[in-house]
Amino acid sequence: MNAALRSSGKVAAIASEEDDEAIWLGEGPFVVVFDPLDGSRNIDSSIPTGTIFGIYRRLPEADHLPLTEKAAINVLQRGERTVAAGYALYSSATVMCLSVGSGLYGFTLDHSIGEFVYSHHDIRIPERGQIYSLNDARYFDWPSGLQRYIDNIRQGNGQTRKKYSARYICSLVADLHRTVLYGGLAMNPRSHLQLVYEANPLSYLVEQGGGKATDGKRRILEINPIMLHQRLPLFLGSMADIAELVSYGDIQQVHNPGYEV
Ligand SMILES: O=P(O)(O)OC[C@H]1O[C@](O)(COP(=O)(O)O)[C@@H](O)[C@@H]1O
């Protein structure tokens, strides 16, 4: 992926989840951040995985700095400066969802011609869903607001009075893609997902599809990244479902003891 971005001649700086530091490539107009393989812990069991990327413009104000510094500054842009983002999901079909700032669109790989075909026109995330997605083996480590919210939607005591179902693949792209199509919530309440490679591009896509993205307190796209591998809680999904969740206040899992699987 690094070699392809370098040879495009369009990319000034890149940062990959797999690398320790940002890399300066040249004088191109764009900056690309990416997680090449999200959900990698699932790969041996053939569970869906994904790729996530976000694109920014190069910051001309950093041009005078040494290479390592300007690479670092360019990849730490706020999510609201994103000019394009996307994810690819490798599953029963290979699907790529993209935005260039005017809505959310989906393309499906047609193996017979070796091309992506335009399959999902102007995707709108349903205002409400009936599915929640998170690792709920962590229930007893959650704060009380999150516990109460999940208890309520499980029992049909939330705002919609409907009983929600749970789905958790543990591959963020796959859990989000289902949420984009059917509505509901894709969540990780502990400080685990990465702002630069995961939260920002996916939040941009969710907002482009009419949904909402928060860390439980702040709109993701307004957060100033301060470190390349910065982690945070992440709540993505339907506008009304995320608003209801956030109204419980105390939803970020501060107690994060570390988990073996
Ligand atoms: O262990 P948890 O909290 O359920 O986290 C699972 C999440 O971690 C991820 O596997 C990403 O983690 P990595 O960045 O360590 O690969 C997501 O795809 C998934 O949603």
The ligand as an SDF file (V2000), in Angstrom:
LIG
                    3D

 20 20  0  0  0  0  0  0  0  0999 V2000
  -11.5580   -6.1950   22.3140 O   0  0  0  0  0  0  0  0  0  0  0  0
  -12.6920   -5.2890   21.9170 P   0  0  0  0  0  0  0  0  0  0  0  0
  -12.8250   -4.1470   22.8880 O   0  0  0  0  0  0  0  0  0  0  0  0
  -13.9700   -6.0240   21.7300 O   0  0  0  0  0  0  0  0  0  0  0  0
  -12.2600   -4.5920   20.5590 O   0  0  0  0  0  0  0  0  0  0  0  0
  -12.5260   -5.1300   19.2890 C   0  0  0  0  0  0  0  0  0  0  0  0
  -12.2100   -4.1390   18.2330 C   0  0  0  0  0  0  0  0  0  0  0  0
  -10.8240   -4.1000   18.0530 O   0  0  0  0  0  0  0  0  0  0  0  0
  -10.5220   -4.2060   16.6780 C   0  0  0  0  0  0  0  0  0  0  0  0
  -10.1870   -5.5500   16.4070 O   0  0  0  0  0  0  0  0  0  0  0  0
   -9.3780   -3.3160   16.3300 C   0  0  0  0  0  0  0  0  0  0  0  0
   -8.3180   -3.6340   17.1990 O   0  0  0  0  0  0  0  0  0  0  0  0
   -6.8420   -3.5710   16.6990 P   0  0  0  0  0  0  0  0  0  0  0  0
   -6.6510   -2.1240   16.2770 O   0  0  0  0  0  0  0  0  0  0  0  0
   -6.0150   -3.9710   17.8880 O   0  0  0  0  0  0  0  0  0  0  0  0
   -6.7680   -4.5110   15.5140 O   0  0  0  0  0  0  0  0  0  0  0  0
  -11.8150   -3.8580   15.9660 C   0  0  0  0  0  0  0  0  0  0  0  0
  -11.9010   -4.3600   14.6690 O   0  0  0  0  0  0  0  0  0  0  0  0
  -12.8320   -4.4390   16.9140 C   0  0  0  0  0  0  0  0  0  0  0  0
  -14.0460   -3.8030   16.7500 O   0  0  0  0  0  0  0  0  0  0  0  0
  1  2  2  0
  2  3  1  0
  2  4  1  0
  2  5  1  0
  5  6  1  0
  6  7  1  0
  7  8  1  0
  7 19  1  0
  8  9  1  0
  9 10  1  0
  9 11  1  0
  9 17  1  0
 11 12  1  0
 12 13  1  0
 13 14  2  0
 13 15  1  0
 13 16  1  0
 17 18  1  0
 17 19  1  0
 19 20  1  0
M  END
$$$$
